[in-house]
Amino acid sequence: MRDNITSSSGLKFMKKINGYTLAILSLCVGTHFLASLMPGGWSLPFYLLGALALCFVLTWPFYLWFTFLIAQRPPQVPSNRFIILGAGIFTEQVTPMLKSRLDTALSLANQSKSSPIFIVSGGQGPDEPISEALAMQRYLLAQGVPKKQILMEDQSTNTVENMAYSKPFFPHQKGVCVTSEFHILRALKIGQQQGLSLVGYGASSPIVFRARSLIRDYCGLLFKYALLWWSFGSLVVLIRLLYILS
């Protein structure tokens, strides 16, 4: 999110973000309108869907704002442990997105008071020639990082496994998580659920993928708070049901 938003790619990104927001707003308004036309209990599913859409509309701006803040402000480094989350590769070289994550971690490591330890986390997908961890290790070695300062976790296939399999590399459960800016909030939440105390920094990602990635990761983050938004939706339905029965 550190790109020039007035550039051609930046304007396309903003159009996509606004388009997603308007689509959910339309869903919210449309379901409540349809619910008002439905008799009795037939309206309840529409009110539930509308309530869930309203949850999205109310929290989506805050998600974008916090993601922006994390991408703009490098964190204070609480530990010399840096976990870099993998991303898909197509050759044995890191992609521009993965390179951005690694370069960001290298930059942050300059703040470490002791020799930094880089934890490269990512397994090998069915269409990947080598593990993401190995590709990241090779890149760091090429940048002059000693091999003894690189720890590899090469079995994970998703963010939950990234954190779970990397946890043994954090003796004090503290460290810095580096991933793309659209992914950082969900990654930190998953790390918290695994008992890790991480601060995060979002590396810049290609702007052409960013809008879609933001909406995808936001939906993933919502599921981490499923009880909260289902409770809100159920409350709306309960209020409507009491109104019908009164």
TORKEKOL-512339 format. One line per 8 residues: number of its first residue (from 1); their letters; for each residue x, y, z of N, C-alpha, C. Coordinates in steps of 0.05 Angstrom, whole numbers. Example, Ala and Ser with C-alpha at 12.3 -4.5 7.8 and 13.67 -1.06 7.14 Angstrom:
2
1> AS> 264 -114 156 246 -90 156 264 -66 156 | 257 -45 142 273 -21 143 258 1 157
# end
This chain:
246
1> MRDNITSS> 16 -24 0 0 0 0 17 25 0 | 43 21 -5 60 44 -5 64 55 -34 | 49 44 -53 51 53 -81 36 79 -84 | 42 92 -106 28 117 -113 0 110 -122 | -20 118 -106 -48 111 -111 -59 126 -135 | -45 147 -144 -55 162 -167 -44 151 -193 | -27 130 -192 -18 117 -216 -40 102 -229 | -36 92 -253 -56 77 -268 -64 52 -252
9> SGLKFMKK> -44 37 -242 -49 13 -226 -63 20 -200 | -55 42 -188 -67 51 -163 -96 58 -166 | -103 71 -188 -131 78 -193 -148 53 -198 | -137 33 -212 -151 8 -217 -156 -6 -190 | -135 -5 -173 -138 -17 -146 -161 -5 -131 | -162 22 -131 -183 36 -116 -211 30 -128 | -212 28 -154 -238 21 -167 -247 -7 -158 | -229 -26 -156 -236 -53 -148 -246 -53 -118
17> INGYTLAI> -231 -38 -101 -239 -37 -73 -266 -24 -70 | -271 -2 -85 -297 11 -84 -319 -7 -95 | -312 -23 -116 -331 -41 -128 -339 -63 -108 | -320 -75 -94 -326 -95 -74 -344 -83 -52 | -337 -59 -44 -353 -46 -22 -381 -41 -31 | -385 -30 -55 -412 -25 -66 -428 -50 -69 | -414 -72 -77 -428 -97 -81 -440 -107 -54 | -424 -105 -33 -434 -114 -7 -455 -95 4
25> LSLCVGTH> -452 -69 -1 -473 -50 7 -499 -57 -7 | -497 -63 -33 -521 -70 -48 -534 -95 -37 | -517 -115 -30 -528 -139 -17 -542 -133 9 | -530 -116 25 -542 -108 50 -569 -95 47 | -570 -75 29 -595 -61 24 -616 -79 11 | -606 -94 -9 -625 -112 -24 -638 -133 -7 | -622 -146 11 -634 -166 28 -654 -155 48 | -648 -131 58 -668 -119 76 -693 -111 62
33> FLASLMPG> -690 -102 37 -713 -95 21 -730 -119 15 | -717 -141 7 -732 -166 2 -745 -177 27 | -731 -174 50 -742 -183 75 -768 -168 82 | -768 -143 75 -792 -127 81 -816 -135 65 | -811 -149 42 -833 -158 25 -842 -186 32 | -827 -200 48 -833 -228 54 -852 -229 78 | -871 -248 77 -889 -251 100 -877 -267 123 | -881 -258 147 -874 -273 171 -846 -284 172
41> GWSLPFYL> -844 -310 178 -818 -323 181 -802 -326 156 | -815 -322 133 -800 -324 107 -779 -302 105 | -783 -281 121 -764 -258 119 -739 -263 135 | -739 -282 154 -716 -286 172 -690 -292 158 | -689 -311 138 -663 -316 125 -652 -291 111 | -670 -274 101 -660 -250 87 -649 -230 108 | -662 -228 131 -652 -211 152 -624 -221 162 | -621 -247 164 -596 -258 173 -574 -252 153
49> LGALALCF> -580 -256 127 -560 -250 106 -553 -220 106 | -574 -204 109 -570 -175 110 -553 -166 134 | -557 -180 157 -542 -173 181 -512 -181 177 | -507 -204 165 -480 -212 160 -466 -193 140 | -481 -184 120 -470 -164 101 -465 -138 115 | -482 -131 135 -478 -106 150 -452 -108 167 | -447 -132 178 -422 -136 193 -398 -130 175 | -400 -140 151 -378 -136 132 -374 -106 126
57> VLTWPFYL> -396 -92 121 -395 -64 114 -383 -48 137 | -391 -55 162 -382 -39 185 -352 -44 192 | -343 -68 186 -316 -75 195 -295 -73 172 | -304 -75 147 -286 -73 124 -268 -48 124 | -279 -24 129 -261 0 130 -240 -2 151 | -246 -13 175 -227 -16 196 -204 -35 188 | -212 -57 175 -192 -76 165 -173 -62 146 | -183 -47 127 -166 -33 108 -148 -13 122
65> WFTFLIAQ> -159 1 142 -144 21 156 -121 9 172 | -126 -13 187 -105 -25 203 -84 -38 185 | -93 -50 162 -74 -61 143 -56 -39 133 | -67 -16 127 -52 7 117 -32 16 138 | -40 17 164 -22 26 185 1 8 188 | -4 -19 188 17 -38 192 37 -37 169 | 27 -31 145 44 -29 121 61 -3 121 | 52 17 136 66 43 136 86 46 159
73> RPPQVPSN> 82 31 181 98 35 205 115 10 212 | 140 10 206 157 -13 214 155 -16 245 | 152 -41 254 149 -46 283 175 -44 298 | 173 -40 324 196 -44 341 203 -73 342 | 227 -80 339 235 -109 338 239 -120 366 | 221 -138 375 223 -148 403 242 -172 406 | 251 -182 384 267 -207 384 284 -208 359 | 303 -226 359 320 -229 335 309 -251 317
81> RFIILGAG> 284 -260 322 272 -280 305 253 -268 285 | 257 -274 260 240 -263 238 228 -287 223 | 202 -290 223 190 -310 207 179 -298 181 | 188 -309 158 179 -300 132 161 -322 121 | 136 -315 116 116 -334 106 119 -337 76 | 117 -362 67 121 -368 38 98 -359 21 | 103 -359 -5 83 -354 -25 90 -371 -49 | 70 -377 -65 74 -395 -88 97 -388 -106
89> IFTEQVTP> 112 -408 -115 134 -403 -134 128 -420 -159 | 139 -412 -182 135 -425 -207 160 -438 -218 | 183 -427 -209 209 -438 -216 224 -441 -189 | 250 -446 -191 265 -449 -166 274 -422 -155 | 265 -400 -168 271 -373 -159 247 -362 -144 | 252 -344 -126 229 -331 -112 215 -312 -131 | 189 -309 -127 173 -291 -143 177 -262 -133 | 169 -242 -148 171 -215 -138 157 -211 -111
97> MLKSRLDT> 134 -224 -107 120 -221 -82 137 -233 -59 | 148 -256 -63 164 -269 -42 190 -254 -38 | 202 -243 -59 226 -227 -57 221 -202 -40 | 197 -190 -43 190 -167 -27 189 -174 2 | 178 -197 9 176 -205 37 205 -209 48 | 222 -222 33 249 -227 42 265 -201 45 | 262 -183 26 277 -158 28 267 -141 51 | 241 -143 57 230 -128 80 242 -140 106
105> ALSLANQS> 243 -166 108 255 -179 132 284 -171 135 | 299 -170 113 327 -162 115 330 -134 125 | 312 -116 115 312 -88 124 306 -86 154 | 286 -100 163 278 -100 191 300 -111 209 | 315 -131 199 335 -144 215 357 -125 223 | 360 -103 209 380 -83 217 375 -71 244 | 349 -73 254 342 -63 280 349 -82 302 | 354 -107 295 359 -128 316 384 -122 331
113> KSSPIFIV> 383 -126 357 407 -120 374 427 -144 374 | 418 -167 364 436 -189 362 433 -201 334 | 449 -220 328 448 -232 301 420 -242 294 | 408 -233 273 381 -242 266 380 -271 258 | 358 -284 265 352 -311 257 327 -310 239 | 330 -319 214 308 -318 195 295 -346 193 | 269 -347 198 254 -372 196 239 -371 170 | 247 -386 151 233 -386 125 213 -410 125
121> SGGQGPDE> 188 -403 121 166 -423 125 150 -426 100 | 150 -450 89 133 -456 66 141 -482 54 | 121 -499 50 127 -526 38 127 -525 8 | 125 -549 -4 125 -552 -33 98 -561 -42 | 85 -544 -58 59 -550 -70 62 -570 -93 | 40 -582 -102 42 -601 -124 53 -590 -150 | 50 -564 -154 60 -551 -179 85 -534 -174 | 99 -539 -152 123 -524 -146 147 -542 -148
129> PISEALAM> 169 -533 -162 192 -550 -166 208 -556 -141 | 208 -538 -122 222 -541 -96 204 -529 -75 | 211 -533 -50 196 -520 -28 201 -490 -28 | 181 -475 -19 183 -446 -17 205 -439 3 | 208 -455 24 229 -450 44 257 -452 31 | 261 -472 14 287 -475 1 293 -452 -17 | 273 -443 -32 277 -420 -50 284 -395 -34 | 271 -392 -11 276 -369 6 304 -371 19
137> QRYLLAQG> 312 -395 27 339 -399 38 360 -391 18 | 357 -400 -7 376 -394 -28 378 -364 -33 | 355 -351 -32 356 -322 -36 371 -307 -14 | 365 -315 11 379 -303 34 409 -308 33 | 416 -333 25 445 -339 23 458 -321 2 | 444 -317 -20 455 -300 -41 458 -271 -32 | 442 -263 -12 444 -236 -1 465 -234 21 | 479 -256 26 501 -255 45 494 -263 73
145> VPKKQILM> 470 -274 77 462 -283 104 475 -310 109 | 489 -314 132 502 -339 138 481 -362 141 | 488 -385 132 468 -407 132 459 -414 160 | 477 -410 180 470 -417 208 448 -398 219 | 443 -376 205 423 -357 214 396 -361 200 | 394 -383 185 369 -389 170 358 -415 179 | 334 -415 189 320 -439 198 298 -445 178 | 296 -470 169 277 -477 149 254 -493 160
153> EDQSTNTV> 230 -485 153 205 -501 158 193 -506 131 | 196 -531 121 188 -536 93 166 -557 91 | 149 -559 111 127 -578 110 99 -566 108 | 97 -540 114 71 -527 116 58 -523 88 | 32 -523 88 16 -518 63 -3 -495 66 | -5 -483 90 -23 -460 94 -13 -444 118 | -26 -422 123 -16 -404 144 -18 -416 172 | -39 -432 177 -41 -445 203 -17 -464 207
161> ENMAYSKP> -10 -479 187 13 -497 189 39 -481 190 | 41 -459 176 64 -442 178 71 -436 207 | 50 -427 222 54 -419 249 59 -443 268 | 43 -464 264 45 -488 281 72 -501 278 | 82 -505 253 107 -519 249 131 -501 255 | 127 -475 255 150 -457 261 152 -450 290 | 131 -456 306 131 -449 334 156 -459 349 | 165 -483 345 189 -492 359 214 -475 355
169> FFPHQKGV> 214 -459 334 237 -442 329 236 -416 345 | 215 -412 360 212 -388 377 215 -395 407 | 239 -396 417 243 -405 445 229 -388 466 | 225 -362 460 211 -344 478 184 -336 467 | 175 -349 446 148 -344 434 145 -316 423 | 167 -302 420 166 -274 409 182 -272 383 | 172 -254 366 186 -250 341 172 -231 323 | 182 -229 299 170 -211 278 160 -228 255
177> CVTSEFHI> 136 -224 247 124 -238 224 124 -219 200 | 136 -229 178 136 -213 153 121 -229 132 | 101 -216 121 86 -228 98 76 -204 82 | 60 -209 62 49 -187 46 29 -171 62 | 25 -146 56 8 -129 72 -21 -138 74 | -31 -150 52 -59 -159 53 -62 -183 71 | -41 -197 78 -42 -222 93 -35 -219 123 | -24 -196 130 -11 -193 156 -30 -196 179
185> LRALKIGQ> -54 -184 178 -72 -185 201 -81 -213 206 | -88 -228 185 -96 -256 189 -73 -273 200 | -49 -268 189 -26 -283 199 -20 -278 228 | -23 -253 237 -18 -247 265 -40 -260 283 | -64 -260 273 -86 -273 289 -81 -303 292 | -72 -316 270 -66 -344 271 -43 -350 290 | -22 -333 288 0 -335 306 -8 -333 335 | -26 -314 341 -36 -311 368 -50 -336 377
193> QQGLSLVG> -66 -348 360 -80 -373 367 -60 -396 372 | -37 -394 360 -16 -415 364 1 -409 389 | -5 -388 403 10 -381 427 35 -364 422 | 37 -353 398 60 -336 392 54 -307 396 | 73 -292 406 70 -263 410 87 -249 388 | 74 -244 366 88 -233 342 79 -204 337 | 98 -188 328 91 -163 315 94 -167 285 | 80 -151 270 80 -157 241 87 -132 224
201> YGASSPIV> 96 -138 200 100 -117 181 93 -128 154 | 77 -113 139 68 -122 113 86 -112 91 | 97 -131 76 114 -123 53 95 -115 30 | 105 -98 13 90 -89 -10 85 -112 -29 | 62 -114 -41 55 -135 -60 47 -122 -86 | 48 -137 -108 40 -126 -134 12 -115 -133 | 8 -91 -140 -17 -77 -137 -40 -90 -153 | -33 -104 -175 -53 -116 -192 -67 -139 -178
209> FRARSLIR> -54 -151 -158 -67 -173 -143 -78 -165 -116 | -73 -140 -109 -78 -132 -81 -107 -131 -73 | -124 -120 -90 -153 -117 -82 -165 -144 -78 | -161 -163 -96 -172 -190 -93 -161 -204 -69 | -135 -200 -64 -122 -213 -41 -132 -201 -15 | -138 -175 -14 -148 -163 10 -176 -174 17 | -193 -176 -3 -220 -186 3 -219 -215 11 | -202 -231 -1 -199 -259 6 -189 -263 34
217> DYCGLLFK> -168 -248 41 -157 -251 68 -175 -239 89 | -190 -219 82 -210 -207 101 -231 -228 107 | -241 -241 87 -261 -262 92 -250 -284 110 | -224 -291 105 -211 -311 122 -209 -302 151 | -204 -276 154 -202 -264 181 -229 -264 195 | -250 -259 180 -277 -259 191 -283 -286 204 | -274 -308 191 -280 -334 202 -266 -339 229 | -245 -324 234 -232 -326 260 -249 -313 282
225> YALLWWSF> -268 -297 274 -286 -285 294 -315 -293 288 | -319 -318 279 -345 -327 271 -366 -324 293 | -359 -330 318 -378 -328 340 -389 -300 342 | -372 -280 338 -380 -252 341 -400 -244 320 | -394 -249 295 -413 -240 274 -437 -257 272 | -435 -283 279 -460 -299 279 -478 -291 302 | -466 -282 324 -482 -272 347 -497 -247 339 | -483 -229 324 -496 -205 315 -519 -212 296
233> GSLVVLIR> -514 -230 277 -535 -238 258 -558 -251 272 | -553 -267 292 -574 -281 307 -590 -261 323 | -577 -240 333 -591 -219 348 -611 -204 330 | -602 -198 306 -620 -184 287 -644 -202 281 | -639 -227 276 -661 -246 270 -680 -248 294 | -669 -250 318 -685 -252 342 -703 -228 346 | -692 -204 341 -708 -180 344 -730 -180 323 | -724 -189 299 -745 -190 278 -766 -211 286
241> LLYILS> -758 -234 297 -777 -255 305 -795 -245 327 | -784 -231 346 -801 -220 368 -821 -199 357 | -812 -184 337 -830 -165 324 -853 -179 310 | -847 -202 296 -868 -217 282 -888 -229 302 | -877 -239 325 -895 -252 344 -910 -233 362 | -902 -208 362 -916 -188 380 -943 -179 368
# end
